[in-house]
Amino acid sequence: MADDRDDSQRTEEPTQKRLEDAREHGDIVKSTEVSTFAVLAGGTLALAALGQSTAIGFTATFRGFLENADQFSINSDSIMSLFRDIGFKLFALMAPVLAIVMASALAGHLLQSRPGFALDRITPDLGRLSPLSGLKRLFGLEGVTNLLKGMLKLVIVGAVVWSTLWPMRGQLEAVLGQTPVDMASTMTTLTIRILIAALSVLGILAAIDYFLQRFRFLKRNRMSKQEVKDEFRQTEGDPAVKAKIRQVRNERARRRMMAEVPKATVVVTNPTHFAVALKYESGKMAAPLCVAKGMDLLALRIREIAEENAVPIVENPPLARALYASVEIDEAVPPEHYKAVAQVIGYVMRLTGRTRH
């Protein structure tokens, strides 16, 4: 999905949404080396845990068959019954081993990517049936890279296995003279040692291949600056539209705030830079409430409305600045300002009382 874009413009790291979209289309980080390592590790674990008993079970099953070969009648029914019995016994012996290997294969996949279902991967693609596209995949850069990687892995693992087997060549020769049970035990031990040696190399190769595949995954999903902007608009909304909505909301809030100024008890000013309108009703409020506040032009407008509606205006610069910084609209005055505000409201009440008289 990302291959049709100009690589020179894809300078931005992919966003989380782009990575999720890639995953939904079946584009994930997948290393075959990690899967191979997981299967081989599971097989080694199964062999170490169950190899001895499985080998002894195999030996006992076939030894019993060979020792009592003269007691089997040769006809279609008996042959089928014999094969069925042997099949059940072999399945019972191998089932735990196969279960561990299958669980390891699943774990190898889950370690790289969480489970998901991508319809794109199972949708028929007639283009993949083209012999020309098949030759391009086979002899293209990726095909040649995979071939060289496979050959290098074969050489490295082969060298490690050979260096492990060579010191044990005497044990291999002695195996031929052992009893079947001892032979099974010895071969199991040798096989485990070989597998551990191979795993030590495959683990390093798997780690390198995984980080390489992750780098390629992030690279092919890089985005241009325009794509990042477009995605932001889709997910967060157009910044211009959001700014307009924010402006409308602020204007409505300002109108509601101005409508409360005529109901205020007092307006505390700086005198020109700050204005805070407070409302207090004795017996109904525990503390004065801030119904409006503003700075500069908004403070001037609050003063004008207060004057138009005969709301007392008190100039107290320190208190005006403190209230503007510490209290929001429709919030009560903080306790640390109770004393100063009480003095202002007390003064206003005395003033309005004298005015009424």
N, C-alpha and C positions, 0 to 999 in steps of 0.2 A: 504493500500500500504506500510505501514511502519511496519507491524506486523511481517514480516518474518525475521527481522534483530535481531542480538544479542543485547539485551538491555544493556549488560555490556560495549559494545563498543560505544553506542550512548551517548556520553558525551557532544556533541556540540549543542548549541541552533540552531534551524532551520533557514536557510537563507530565505530571502524574496522569492527567486525562489522556494524553497521547499514548502513554504506556498502557493504560487500561484499554484504550481502543485497539491497540496493536494486539493485546492479549485476546480480545474478543474475536479478532480475525485470525487467531491461531499463530500469531507471530510472538514467540516466547524465547527465552534463553534455554537452549537445549543442547547439551553436550553428550554425544554418544559415548565419550570416554568415561564420563561420570556414571552413566547407566551400566556400561561394561564393568566398571570397578565395583559398583554396588552388587551386581549379579555374582561376580566372582567372589566378592567378600562374603555374600550370603552362602554361596556354595562351600567356601572354606569353613565357615562357621558350622554349617550343617555337617560337613565331613568330620570336623573335629568333635562335634557333640554326638553325632549318630553314626559316624563312619565305621567304628569298631563293631557295633552291634549289627549294622546293616551288612557289613562284609561277612560276619559270622553267620547271619541269617541266609545270605546267598549261598555260602559254602554248604551249610546244612541242607538247604533245599536241593541243590544239585547233587550233593553227595548221596542223599537218600534216593534220588532218582537213579543215579548210576549204580549204586549198590544193589538195588532191587529191580534192575531192568528186566531180569528174567521172569519177574512175577506179573508183568503187565501183559495183558492180552492185546493182540493187535487186531483191532477192528475200528470202524468209524466212530462208534459211540464211546469206546474207551479212550481213543486218542483225543477226541474232543473234550471229554471229561478231564483228562490229564492236563491238556493245555489250559483249560479253564481254571483248574486248581492251582497250577503253577502261576498263571496270570494274576489270580487273586493274591497269592502269597507275595509275588514280586511287587504288586501295587501297594500292598500293606507295608512292605519294607521301604518302598521309595516315596510314599505319600508324604511323610514328615519332611524329608529332604526337599521334595518339590515344593512343598508349602513354604519353607524357609526361603528358597530361591525366588519364588514368585513374590513373596513379601518384600524381599530385597530389591527386586526389579521395580516394584511399585514405590518403594522408599526412594530409590534413585531418581525417579521422575518427580516425586513430591518435593525432594530437596531442592530442585531447580525451579519449580513453578507450582503454584497451587492449582488444584484440579479445576478444570473448566471444560466447556463444550463450545467448539468453534465450527459453525455450519460451513464456513468457507473451505475448511479442510476436507470435507466429505462431499462437497458439491462437485459433480463431474466437470472436468475441464478438458475439452476436446483438444486444446492446444498442447497438452502434455502427451497426447498420442502421436504427435508429429515426429517422424524420424529425425527431422532436422533439429528440433528443439531437444530431443533426446541426445543427439550427438554433441550439441552445444553444452548440455549439462555434463556429459561424460568427459569431453575433451576440453572443456572450458577451464578457467582459472580455478574454480572451486573443485572441479573433478580432479584436476592434476594435484591440487593441494591435498585433497583427501587421500589420493593414491600415495603421495610422498609421505604423508603423515602415517598411513598404515604400514608402509615399508619400514619407516624409521622405528615405529613401535615394535614391529616384528623383530627387527634386528636387536633392539635394546632388550626386550623381554627374552628373546632367544639367548642372548649372551648371558643374562642373569640366570636363566634356568640352567644353561650349560655349566656355568661356574658353580651352581649349587649341586648338580648331578655328578660332576666329575670327581669330587672327593668321595662320593658315595658309591663309586663303581664296584668296589669290592662287595658291598652289601647287596647290590643288584645281582651279582654272580651267585651269591650264597642263597638267594631267594629260591632258586630252582631246586635246591635240596631240602627245602622246608616242607612241613606238612601244610595242607590247605588252609587250616586255621591260622597258623603262624605266617604263612605267605600273605593272607589277607590283612593281617595286622601290620606286617612290615610294609606292604604296599600302601596301606592307608597312611602310615606315618610318613613315608617318603613323599607321597602325593601332597600331604599337608605342608611339608617343608617347601616343596616346589611352589605351591600356590602362595604361600606367605612371601617367598622371594619375588614372585611375579607381582603380587599386590604392592610390595614396597615401591616398585617402579611405576606400576599403573596408577597408584595414588598420586604421584608427582605429575604424571602426564595428564591425569584427569583434572587436577587443580589448574594446571596451565591452560588446558583446553577450555575449561569452564570460564576463566577470566577472559580468554580470547573471544569466546562466543558472546559473553556479556558485553565486551567492548564493541563487537560488531553489531549487536542488537541495539545498543544505545546510539551507535553511529548512524545506522540506517533509519532511525526514528528521530534524528535531529530535526529541528524546525527552523524555518526562516523567521525573521523578525515580524513579518506580516502575518504569518500563521499564528504566532504567539498573540499578536494583537487581536486577530479574528477570534481565536479561542477565548480570549478574555472577554470579548464582547458577548460571545455566546453564553458563557457561564456566569459572568458577573453583570452583564448588561452594558450598553453603550455608556461610556463615561459622560458624554455630553447630556444624554437623557437623564442619567442619575444626578448630574449636577443641577439640571433643571427641576427635577422632582425635589431635590434637597432645598433649592431656592424657594419653591412654592410652599413647602412645609415650613421653612423658616419664616416666610412672610405671613402665613396663617398664624403661626405661634406668636409672632410679633403683634399682630392685630388683636389676638386674644389677650395678650399681656397688656396692651395699651387700653383695652376695654376695662381692665381691672384698676387702672390708676385712679379714676374718679372715686373708687370705693376705698382708697387707701386712707390710713389714719395720718401718715406723715411721709414726706419724701426727704431722705437724707442725701445731701449733695456734697460735691468736692470743692468748689461750687459748680465748675463747668465740665470737668472731665468725667465724673462718675455721678450716677443718680440711682438710688435704691428706694423703692416704694414699699412701705411696711403697713400691714393691716393688723389691728389688734382690737378685739372685742372683750371687754372685761367680763369674766364669769363664763365665757364660752371657749376661750382659747387659753391653753397653758402657757404659750409663748407667742410673741408677734410672728406673723407670717410674711415672707417676702412675696409680693404679688407682681413685681416688675423690677427690672434692673437694666442698666445700659451704660454705654461709654460713648463719649464724644457726641456725635450727632443724635444718637439714640437717647443719650442722657438729656440733651437739650429738648428733644421732643417730649420726654417724660415731664420735664419742668414746665413746658408750655401747657400740657394737658392738666397738670396739677394746678397751675395758675388759673386756667379757664374754669376749673371746677372748685376753686377755693379750697384746695387741699394744702395744708400747711407745709412749707418748705423750710428745712433746717440745714444750715451749712455747718458741716462737721467733717472736714476732709479726712482725718484718720479713720473715723468710724465708717465713712462712705467707702473708702478703699478696702477696709477690712471686711465689710459686709459683702461687697461686690466679689471679693476673692473667695469667701468662705461659705456663702449660702446660695442655693439655686432657687429657681422659680418654684413656688408652692411648697417650699421647705421652711421649717421653723428656724428662727435665729439660734445659732449655737449658744450653749450655756456661757461660754467665755465672754460673750458680748451682752449678756442679760443686763448688767449694771448700766453700761453706757446707753443701751437702747431704752431702758426703763427711765433714765434721766431725760432722754429726748421726748419720749411719749408723755411723761409727767409734765414736762414743760409745755407741750402742745395742748394737753388737756386743761392746764391752768389758763393758757392763753385763750383757748376757744371758750372756756367758761367765762372769762372776763369780757370776751367779745360779746357773748350772748347777754351778759348783764348790761 
